């Protein structure tokens, strides 16, 4: 989920903690618990620091080890000790909140299409159920509305059981809608070998990429209505291409290929520069496929002159990230 939603969940956890008499009676303990809830709700995403090492490092690390089983134990212990020392309260008073906040963060991230390596280090596979958008406006509104009502009423025992029930029902409905969308896509593409789904921002809106016999097909499904978005011929990677043998060692491209489950590519040439562009087909928003990897190599010197992997929502933005003029 996005940072704002994680923080909203943390605020709700902090409010729920006031059901504990010791927390409600002590301003210091409440401040410590609230800090633990907020930091713990975001802690697994501290892997954002890898952006300083470049997008390829970030792509490999984000939602990886920081969301794995070891981190699930380490984060709460670290937070309880550090925050306990800062506020002068026993770490044991904060550990349960830290554990709950971190566990909820990792758990809800599993419902996104992006997913996590939640079983790391035992399994490095990405687990993503494609049920909830990374930013879900309905969940975002629920958490902040509940917290706002709590600030006004302090009716903890009334507000949060209702919130939890609504959230559980919402997730269950989203699961059903996702499964219905997958069934619709399976009927539409009777010969599909594999379907990859991701939720849209709107209610009952889904993006599905299908692997067929000879091509990839991409559709939007809006409340059961199928809208075709494109077809792409399935191509093997250009092995045997001498330049590609160099390009495939590029860190940006390697990170993309490790993560991407369904993608296509193009090769273009201009003024002695060859561009290899790989485009992930699972994600489609604002009428573009935003997750790409681009590597440009000088054909004469066989030196890579520019590369990028990540999320971009316009060709203009992508060109700004590449140091060689557009092909």
N, C-alpha and C positions, 0 to 999 in steps of 0.2 A: 504494500500500500504506500501511498504518498506520505510525506513527513507530516503534513497537517492532520491527516486521519490518525496516524499513530499517536500524535500529541493529544488529539481529542480523546482517544481511548485512555491515555495516561491521566488526563484530567478526570475522567469518569472513575477510574480506579482510585484516584486520590479522594474523591468524594465518597466512594463506597467505604473507604478505610475509616471514616468517621463513625461507622457502626461499632467499631472497637472503642470502648469507653476510655482507655488510656490515650488513644489518639485524639479523641474529641476533647479531652480534658487538658491536653498539653499543646500549647502553641508551637513549642520547639519540636516536639515529636511529630506534629502534623506537618510542619514545614519540611522536616526530614523525610517523612513518608511521601509527601507530594513531590519533592525533588527526586526521590527514588523512582516514583511512578513515571514521572516525565522523562527522566534520563533513561530508565530501563525500557520505556516504550520506544525509544529511538536508538538505543545502544547498538543493536546488531547492524544498523546502517552507518556506524562510524567507519565502516570500510570505504566510505566515500573519500577518505584521505588518499586512496590509491589513485585518484584522479590526478594528483600531483605528479605521478609517474607516467601519466599518459592514459589514453582511452583503452588501449589494449590491456594494460595492467588492471584498470578498473573493471573492465568487462570480465576478466578472468576471476577477479576477487569478489565483486559485488554479489551479495547473497550466497557466497560460497562458504568458506570456513567460518565466517562471522555468524552464519545462521545454522551451523552444524551442531552436532551433539556435544562436542567438547565446549564450544562457546555457550551452549545452553546452560552448562554448569558453571563455567568460568565467569561469564558476565555478572550474574547475580551475586556471586561471592565478592568479586571486585567492587561492585557498586555498593554493596552493604558495608564493606570495610571502609571505603573512601568516604562515602557520604556520612556514615556513622561517625567517623573521625572529625569531619567538618562541623557536624552539628552537636558533637559530644553526646551521642546516644549509642547504646549497644548495637552492634551490627546484627545481632539476633532479632532486634526489633524491626529491622528493615529487610531482612533476607526474603521473607515470604512475599512481600510486595515486589521486590526486585525480580524474584523468580517468576511471579505471575506476569509482570509486565513484559519481560523478555520472552517468555514462552508464548504469550499472546501475539507478540510481534511476529515471531517466526511462524506461528500457526496460521495467522491470517494471510501472510505472504504466500502460502501454499495455494491459495485460491486464485491467485493471478496467473495469467498465461506465462509471465516471465518465470515464476517459480523460484525455488531455492535448492541448495544442496543440503537439505535438512538431515540427511543420514550420513553426512561427512563425519568422520573419515572412513566409515565402513563402506559407503557407496558414494561415488562422485556424480551420480546421475542427477539431472535436474528434475525436480518434482514441481509441476505446475498444473493445476486442474482447469484453468481457463474459465473460471466461474464469475469472478469479480474483477472489474476494471481496476488498474492500479490506482486511479482516482475515481471513486464512486461517489457521486454527489448526494445520493440518498443516505449512505452510511455517514458521510461527513456531516450532513445536516442532523442526523439522528443524535450523534455523539455531542455535538456542540449545543443542540437544543436542550438535550437532557441536562447537560452541565449548567447551562444558563438558567433553566427552571430550578435546578438545585440551589444555585446561588441566591435565588429569590425566595425560595420556600424552605430549604434545608430538609425537605421531605424525602430523605434518603431511602427509607424502607418502602416507599411507594414508587418513586421514580425509576429506580434502577432494576428492580425485578421486571417492570413493564418494558424498559429498554432492552434488557437481555432477551426477553420473550420475543419482542419485535425483531431484533437482530437475528435470532435463530430462525424465525419464520422466514425472514427475508433471504437468508442464505439458502434455506430449503427450497424456496420458490426459484431462486436463481439457478440452483442445481437442476431443477426440473426444466426450466426454460432452456438451459444449456443443452440438456439431453434431447429436448424436443428439436432444437436447432441442428444438432448432430444427426438426428434421425431424418430431418428434412434434407440435409445435405447428402446423406447416404442414399436416400431415395432418388434425389436429383442426379447424383453421380453413381449409378448402380455398379460401375466397375472400379470404384475408388479403392486403392490399396491402403491408403492412410489418410486420415483427416486431422487437421490441426486447427483448433478453434481459439479465438480470443474475443472477449466481450467488448462491445462498444460503450460509448458514454451514455447513450440513450436507453430507455427501457426496452428490453427484449430486442436489442440490436447486437448482431454477432458477425464476426468476420471469420470465414472458413477458407483454408487453403487445402486443396485435395491433390493427392498424388494419384494420377491415373496411369494407364499403361504407357503412354508415350508423351504425356504432358502434365504440367501442373495447371490446375484451374483454381481461380479465386472468386469467391462470391461474398456478397453481403446478404444476411438473412434478417429481415425486419418483420417481427411478429409473424413468422412463417412464410413471408414472401421473399423469394430468391431473386437477387439482382446480380448479374454477372459483372465481374470487375476486370477480368483478363485471363488469358491463357498463355502459357509459356512452355515451349518445347523443352523436354528433359534432355540435358546435355551433360556428358561426362566432363569432369574437369580437364582442361587442356594439357594433359600430360603428353610429353613428347615435344611440346613447345619449349624451345631452349630458354626463352625469356621467362616463361611461366615457372620453369624449374628454379629460377632465381626468386621470382615474385612470391612463390608459395612459402618461402622461408621468412617472409616479412611478418613481424610480430602482430601488426594490426590485422592482417588477413588470417593468420593462424588463430587469433582470439575469436574472430568472427566465425570461422569454420567450426571451432570447438563448440560454439554456443548455438549456431543456427541449425535447425532441423530441416528446413525446407527453403531453398533459395535458387535463384537463377543467376546467370552472369552474362556480361557482354565484354567484348574486346574491341577497342577503337584505336585508331592510329592517326597522328597528325604531327607534321614537322619533326619526325624522328622520335616522338614520344608515344609510347604504347600505354594505354590505360586498360586495366582489368578492374571491372566494377561488379561486385557481388551484391545482390539485393535479396534480403529476407522477405519471404512472401506471407509470413504468418501475421505480420503487423501491418495494418492499413488504416490510416487516419488522415483526415484533411485531404483526401483524394491522392495521397502519396504513400509509398512504402518507405517509411523513415529510417529503417535500420539497414545500414549499408557498410560495405568495406570497399575502399578504392585504393588501388596501388598504381602509380605511374612510374615507368622505367624508361630510361634513355636507351634506345635500341643500339646505338653505336657504342657507347661506353659500357652498356649493360649495368648501369648504376641506377638504383631506385632513387628517384628525385623527389617523390612526395607520396605520402600515404595517410589514410584516415579510416577509422572505424568508429561507429557510434550512431546516434539518432539525429537526423537532420530533416527538417520539414519543408525545405525548398532547395532547388538547384543552386540558387544564388548563395544561400548559406553554406552549402557544401563547397562551392568554389572558393569561398573565403578561407576555408580550412585547408585548402590545397595550395601549395606555393607555386605550382606551375599553371599557366593559363589554361582555361578550359579547352578541351579538344572539340 
